[in-house]
Amino acid sequence: MTLRVVLVHPQIPPNTGNIARTCAATGTQLHLVAPLGFELSDRYLKRAGLDYWPSVDLHYHQDTEAFITYYQRVGGRLLGFTVRGERNYLDHNYQEGDWLLFGSETDGLPASILELCQSTVFIPIDKTIVRSLNLSVSAAVALFEARRQLNY
């Protein structure tokens, strides 16, 4: 089993490219759930991922239903990262096979996806200054904490 990063309806190509680079560096699967706010051939997406794209274990899902069907076949726990999460990401006990889900930069995770999550997780920030962290920062912070706990 392995950890997986899932981006549900990402909108900004450089964020996805940066996350792809992080996934390549850690051997982590990256799942993209359409609709996306860009084409996979987008030059900004490719620039952010540099020449690491061939090393990304990329999985593309046509829509939410296709992703859910795939997830149910493979198994594991869905962990929804959201500013309204129930548990601090540092206090969560990660397991092999966890799916780390992140929503779009503008809307976060859809309610239909959050309902399927076994747990919702937040990364603490000072909300008097900013509403949320950048998507690529959030994915990296969460992934590296999960990897730390699993002694990767």
Backbone hydrogen bonds, N-H to C=O, Kabsch-Sander energy under -0.5 kcal/mol:
donor,donor_aa,acceptor,acceptor_aa,energy
4,R,98,D,-1.7
5,V,29,Q,-2.6
6,V,100,L,-2.9
7,L,31,H,-3.0
8,V,6,V,-0.6
8,V,102,F,-3.1
9,H,7,L,-0.8
9,H,33,V,-2.5
15,N,12,I,-0.7
16,T,12,I,-1.6
17,G,13,P,-2.7
18,N,14,P,-2.5
19,I,15,N,-2.3
20,A,16,T,-2.5
21,R,17,G,-2.0
22,T,18,N,-2.0
23,C,19,I,-2.6
24,A,20,A,-2.6
25,A,21,R,-2.3
26,T,22,T,-1.2
27,G,23,C,-1.1
28,T,23,C,-2.2
29,Q,3,L,-1.1
30,L,57,D,-2.4
31,H,5,V,-3.0
32,L,59,H,-2.9
33,V,7,L,-2.7
34,A,32,L,-0.6
34,A,61,H,-2.8
37,G,10,P,-2.7
42,D,39,E,-2.2
46,K,42,D,-2.3
47,R,43,R,-2.5
48,A,44,Y,-2.2
49,G,45,L,-1.7
50,L,46,K,-0.7
50,L,47,R,-0.7
52,Y,49,G,-2.1
53,W,50,L,-0.6
55,S,52,Y,-2.0
56,V,53,W,-1.8
58,L,56,V,-1.7
59,H,30,L,-2.8
61,H,32,L,-2.8
67,F,63,D,-1.9
68,I,64,T,-2.7
69,T,65,E,-2.4
70,Y,66,A,-2.1
71,Y,67,F,-3.1
72,Q,68,I,-2.7
73,R,69,T,-1.5
74,V,70,Y,-2.0
75,G,71,Y,-3.5
79,L,77,R,-0.6
79,L,99,W,-2.8
80,G,78,L,-0.6
80,G,119,S,-2.4
81,F,79,L,-0.6
81,F,101,L,-2.6
82,T,80,G,-0.6
82,T,121,V,-2.7
85,G,82,T,-2.0
86,E,120,T,-0.8
87,R,120,T,-1.7
89,Y,122,F,-2.6
91,D,88,N,-1.5
92,H,88,N,-0.8
94,Y,92,H,-0.8
98,D,95,Q,-1.8
99,W,77,R,-3.1
100,L,4,R,-3.5
100,L,98,D,-0.6
101,L,79,L,-2.8
101,L,99,W,-0.8
102,F,6,V,-2.5
104,S,108,G,-1.3
108,G,104,S,-2.1
113,I,110,P,-0.9
114,L,110,P,-2.3
115,E,111,A,-2.2
116,L,113,I,-1.2
117,C,113,I,-0.8
117,C,114,L,-0.9
118,Q,78,L,-1.8
119,S,78,L,-1.2
121,V,80,G,-3.1
122,F,87,R,-2.4
127,K,125,I,-1.1
129,I,126,D,-1.7
130,V,126,D,-1.8
138,S,134,N,-2.7
139,A,135,L,-2.5
140,A,136,S,-1.8
141,V,137,V,-2.8
142,A,138,S,-2.5
143,L,139,A,-2.6
144,F,140,A,-2.6
145,E,141,V,-1.7
146,A,142,A,-2.4
147,R,143,L,-2.5
148,R,144,F,-2.2
149,Q,145,E,-2.5
150,L,146,A,-1.8
151,N,148,R,-1.5
152,Y,147,R,-2.7
